[in-house]
Amino acid sequence: MQIGRSYPQRVRDNILPLSVAGTLPEAFKEWAFTENTEDHEDAIEVCQLCEHEDLRYHFEIKNEFTNKTLWVGSQCILKFNLSVFENTQRLTPQEAKKKLERLTQQMRQESCFNALRCLAQKEDNQILSNALQFYEKNKYLTPKFAFVVLWRLDHLKIDHSASFFKVNLKKAKYKNDLQDMESSHLKMIWPALTFAQKQQAMRLRTPA
Ligand SMILES: [Zn+2]
């Protein structure tokens, strides 16, 4: 990365040589998201369009005339209104945003699966294999499963992001389990709870 180039200059330098059009925003019209994504597991990657650093997720874009590709952040696709398709339909900016969020969510879920599978392999434990089965079926964990899973992942130092796991608190049983949970256990699952769930947990555990 050359120092001193402005943000718009960096974008132009990176995209114009790979495009047919010689100016922005004409060049942007030639580019579309290819549906390819990559999770680099840590925020270590660079957007090849704007050179923004610390990206964990890459989205591939391709020029329809030159067939050149770039790995970029989802923000650049949205900011420059690059084409995002569903089947053959070009999405509106709002739909495109939703789609890219959905794909990011899928990558997060996949990284949870990988961590859980790795855990179930390392530790021969019925609770963990049940948790894995449950997660595969429901795409969320119960508070009790979440505790065991996050505790063991942490203990065995298996790379994971606790906040990517989803915990269900809708069923009465799960609410009760959360209410009766030891504080140290609750602390373990805390990062996996949403803001609303954290508030719910505090209400449930405050003596009336
Ligand atoms: Zn970017």
Residues whose N, C-alpha, C, O or C-beta is under 5 A from the ligand:
A	BS01	ZN	C47 L49 C50 E51 H52 G73 C76
